Amino acid sequence: MGTSTAVRRVVFDEERCKGCELCINACPKGIIHLAKHTNSRGFHPATVEDQEKCTSCTFCARMCPDTVIEVYRDK
């Protein structure tokens, strides 16, 4: 199964993310990290590369002070 067919369970609004890392600490799977690139505000936004490991627990979204994270669950 390639990453192009993977369901995106966690979506970050990278332009609004300030890279505070609270979501990284909240993730029980340890799959969130800061991107190498920066957004237009100069912050490294949080991202998930291995979406298949996400359980859609919403811990990251609940921890985010700027509500930049949307979590989706499989139907």
C-alpha positions, 0 to 999 in steps of 0.5 A: 500500500503506497502513501498516495492511497493512504487516508489522511487522518490528521491534517495540519493548517501549516500556515497557522501552525507556530510549531509549539510542539504540544501536539508532538508531546500529546501523540501516543504513537509518536508520529508527529514531528516538525517539518523541515520547511517553514511556513510564511511566518517562519515557523516549522509546522507540525506534520505526520508522514505516516498517516497509517499509524494514526489512530485518530485519537484526537489528542493532538487536536485537543492539545493545539492552542490554535486549533490548526489540526483536523482529525478524521476517522475511517467510516 
